[in-house]
Amino acid sequence: MLRQLRWKSLLAIIVIVGLASSALFVPNYRIPFIGERGAGDILGLRLGLDLAGGTQLVYQAGSDDLAPTDEQMEGLVGTITRRIDRLGVAEPSIQRLGDDRLLIQLPGVEDVQQAKDLIGQTAQLEIVERVCSDIACQNYEDIATGLSGADMERASPVQDQTTGQSVLSFELKRSAAQQFAILTQRIFSTLSTESPDQLAFVLDGEALVAAVVRSPILAGLGQIEGNFTPEEARQLAIQVESGRLPVDITELSSSLVAASLGAQSLENALAAGGVGLILVFFFMAAYYRVSGLVAGIALVAYIILVLAVFKLIPVTLTLAGLAGFILSLGMAVDANILIFERVKEELQVGRTVQLAMQTGFNRAWPSIRDGNVSTILIALVLFFFGSGSANSAVTGFAVSLLIGVLLSMFTAILISRNLLGIAAATPGLRRAVRLFTPDAGRRRGAAQAGRGG
């Protein structure tokens, strides 16, 4: 029964590592309900600014006299994200630093001035009349009305008291109410035609929402329905507010990272990691023999799993992130060494290979668990403190270290333990103690001394 469980575990290991390998080596793929995964860089991983090269900008929102609210900062992030999309940046990173600063990283963008010109514009909200050519309004022409975000009094998400649905409620200033009433009356008059016109809110040239007018809005107070979820209505209100009360941003710093520097750093990091892995593999195999070979296989599986998770989440891999990954690789090796040393002690007192494997893992596990939990807590502290500072390298290091440590515990429990159990249960290996420990001679001497006494 135990042997069957071991082989079932081996099948599970093969399936898990196989799926991770497929996810890693397929450049681009789509996951239902999650989206596209993959990039144009090595193994489809998302590379950060220091590896891919590009532009980094730091902005401050608002002023000393008027600090932005959380909703305004959220709207500002959304506005800048839409603007950056026009540059065709594959994997931009926009982070809030504290209450009023933004860190913007644009991998692959080397025209700093173009990025500044696009990002530094003040958000412009326009209310336009959309003249439709078909019933679905797939073909249309937007006509300027002269109404803008400056004419709006407020916008907020509310729940319709009749239908219970989430809607966008808005109100125009008294000075613009009459002009808006004329506009909505004109759009309402097309409702009975084959191609009714629409009222659209356009921010930075992109329509946020467009809807038919079911009744003229005479007092400047109206609402837009659209089968919104509460969160969608909230996000829409934030976007409209970002155009109604645009937040000024001031550039604090800008820097350009050359792509050649990033490529060289990546090559050096990969070379260092490859050399280190080979040296560790040979050391483990030479000293711990069969157990060392098992550890080498487990480490290769661990690397595949970690990189696959980096791609799946996805994690933007920076040089600091690579450092965290390599550190977690060292901790995975350390876990195997703790297990093997415990196994060696059990073999030295005369236990069978199978019993020594089981007992050795059980005794080593508390040390592995406690050491990894301590590292996880430190990684969490680094992440929460780093996410609020301008040093994104701290966050990248913490995320990579956290994922690596969690997967190293998973690898020790599922892969290393079961592979060792299978090796110990193999008929040709379980009687050859010298294949599992460098101190087989010491074990025989201890056993003979025990019998002589």
Helices and strands as residue ranges (DSSP letters): H 2-25, E 29-31, E 35-37, G 42-44, E 46-47, H 49-52, E 54-61, H 70-85, E 93-97, E 101-107, H 112-119, E 125-132, E 140-148, G 149-151, E 152-159, E 166-172, H 174-188, E 198-203, E 206-211, E 221-228, H 230-244, E 249-257, H 259-288, H 290-312, E 316-317, H 319-348, H 353-386, H 392-410, I 411-416, H 417-425, G 433-435, H 440-452
